[in-house]
Amino acid sequence: MLRPNQVQDFVNAATKCDFDVDIYYNRYVVDAKSILGVFGLDLSQILTVEYRGYNSDFENYLQKLAIAS
């Protein structure tokens, strides 16, 4: 779940990746590098981030946001 004040930080972190990053909830999938796309999601729900690549800064950032399953 992202709070509105976390969206800019999340988008900035995703933008630094040289691979695609998607964020989705149910059937809605948006480019995580698009602030308007991320704001279009229901930020009160648990969101899933999907990507194929590695960026240690992004991994560390996601760990801070992650919810243990």
Short mmCIF file of the C-alpha atoms (twelve columns), coordinates in Angstrom:
data_MODEL
# 
_entry.id   MODEL 
# 
loop_
_atom_site.group_PDB 
_atom_site.id 
_atom_site.type_symbol 
_atom_site.label_atom_id 
_atom_site.label_alt_id 
_atom_site.label_comp_id 
_atom_site.label_asym_id 
_atom_site.label_seq_id 
_atom_site.Cartn_x 
_atom_site.Cartn_y 
_atom_site.Cartn_z 
_atom_site.pdbx_PDB_model_num 
ATOM 1  C CA . MET A 1  0.000  0.000   0.000   1 
ATOM 2  C CA . LEU A 2  1.290  3.421   -0.876  1 
ATOM 3  C CA . ARG A 3  0.311  6.619   0.808   1 
ATOM 4  C CA . PRO A 4  -0.081 9.564   -1.559  1 
ATOM 5  C CA . ASN A 5  3.053  11.196  -0.170  1 
ATOM 6  C CA . GLN A 6  5.060  8.029   -1.034  1 
ATOM 7  C CA . VAL A 7  4.042  7.950   -4.689  1 
ATOM 8  C CA . GLN A 8  6.650  10.482  -5.859  1 
ATOM 9  C CA . ASP A 9  9.434  8.621   -4.033  1 
ATOM 10 C CA . PHE A 10 8.288  5.306   -5.510  1 
ATOM 11 C CA . VAL A 11 8.108  6.673   -9.066  1 
ATOM 12 C CA . ASN A 12 11.546 8.279   -8.672  1 
ATOM 13 C CA . ALA A 13 13.021 4.970   -7.480  1 
ATOM 14 C CA . ALA A 14 11.414 3.055   -10.374 1 
ATOM 15 C CA . THR A 15 12.586 5.628   -12.915 1 
ATOM 16 C CA . LYS A 16 16.209 4.973   -11.966 1 
ATOM 17 C CA . CYS A 17 15.861 1.367   -13.130 1 
ATOM 18 C CA . ASP A 18 16.993 0.513   -16.663 1 
ATOM 19 C CA . PHE A 19 14.244 -2.116  -16.991 1 
ATOM 20 C CA . ASP A 20 10.448 -2.063  -17.017 1 
ATOM 21 C CA . VAL A 21 8.680  -1.850  -13.678 1 
ATOM 22 C CA . ASP A 22 4.937  -2.466  -13.429 1 
ATOM 23 C CA . ILE A 23 2.629  -2.025  -10.482 1 
ATOM 24 C CA . TYR A 24 -0.772 -3.606  -10.346 1 
ATOM 25 C CA . TYR A 25 -3.887 -4.226  -8.354  1 
ATOM 26 C CA . ASN A 26 -6.456 -6.786  -9.564  1 
ATOM 27 C CA . ARG A 27 -6.663 -6.382  -13.338 1 
ATOM 28 C CA . TYR A 28 -5.156 -2.875  -13.506 1 
ATOM 29 C CA . VAL A 29 -1.511 -2.732  -14.550 1 
ATOM 30 C CA . VAL A 30 0.378  0.530   -14.920 1 
ATOM 31 C CA . ASP A 31 3.914  1.610   -15.649 1 
ATOM 32 C CA . ALA A 32 5.496  2.281   -12.251 1 
ATOM 33 C CA . LYS A 33 7.504  5.098   -13.826 1 
ATOM 34 C CA . SER A 34 4.297  7.050   -14.502 1 
ATOM 35 C CA . ILE A 35 3.157  9.182   -11.597 1 
ATOM 36 C CA . LEU A 36 -0.281 9.632   -13.158 1 
ATOM 37 C CA . GLY A 37 -0.582 5.894   -13.707 1 
ATOM 38 C CA . VAL A 38 0.319  5.096   -10.111 1 
ATOM 39 C CA . PHE A 39 -2.077 7.727   -8.779  1 
ATOM 40 C CA . GLY A 40 -4.773 6.092   -10.945 1 
ATOM 41 C CA . LEU A 41 -4.590 2.953   -8.797  1 
ATOM 42 C CA . ASP A 42 -6.461 2.473   -5.536  1 
ATOM 43 C CA . LEU A 43 -3.620 3.361   -3.166  1 
ATOM 44 C CA . SER A 44 -5.517 2.045   -0.152  1 
ATOM 45 C CA . GLN A 45 -5.143 -1.526  -1.435  1 
ATOM 46 C CA . ILE A 46 -2.136 -3.836  -1.399  1 
ATOM 47 C CA . LEU A 47 -0.248 -3.270  -4.652  1 
ATOM 48 C CA . THR A 48 2.077  -5.701  -6.403  1 
ATOM 49 C CA . VAL A 49 5.297  -4.640  -8.129  1 
ATOM 50 C CA . GLU A 50 6.630  -6.774  -10.975 1 
ATOM 51 C CA . TYR A 51 9.921  -6.318  -12.816 1 
ATOM 52 C CA . ARG A 52 12.669 -8.272  -14.556 1 
ATOM 53 C CA . GLY A 53 16.031 -6.830  -13.742 1 
ATOM 54 C CA . TYR A 54 18.127 -5.857  -10.778 1 
ATOM 55 C CA . ASN A 55 18.888 -2.530  -9.163  1 
ATOM 56 C CA . SER A 56 20.167 -2.725  -5.588  1 
ATOM 57 C CA . ASP A 57 18.819 0.712   -4.629  1 
ATOM 58 C CA . PHE A 58 15.364 -0.223  -5.923  1 
ATOM 59 C CA . GLU A 59 15.490 -3.577  -4.125  1 
ATOM 60 C CA . ASN A 60 16.360 -1.814  -0.852  1 
ATOM 61 C CA . TYR A 61 13.575 0.724   -1.380  1 
ATOM 62 C CA . LEU A 62 11.015 -2.036  -1.998  1 
ATOM 63 C CA . GLN A 63 12.133 -3.893  1.138   1 
ATOM 64 C CA . LYS A 64 11.178 -0.824  3.182   1 
ATOM 65 C CA . LEU A 65 7.681  -0.860  1.648   1 
ATOM 66 C CA . ALA A 66 7.140  -4.625  1.606   1 
ATOM 67 C CA . ILE A 67 4.489  -6.380  3.655   1 
ATOM 68 C CA . ALA A 68 5.437  -9.815  4.885   1 
ATOM 69 C CA . SER A 69 3.151  -12.442 3.437   1 
# 
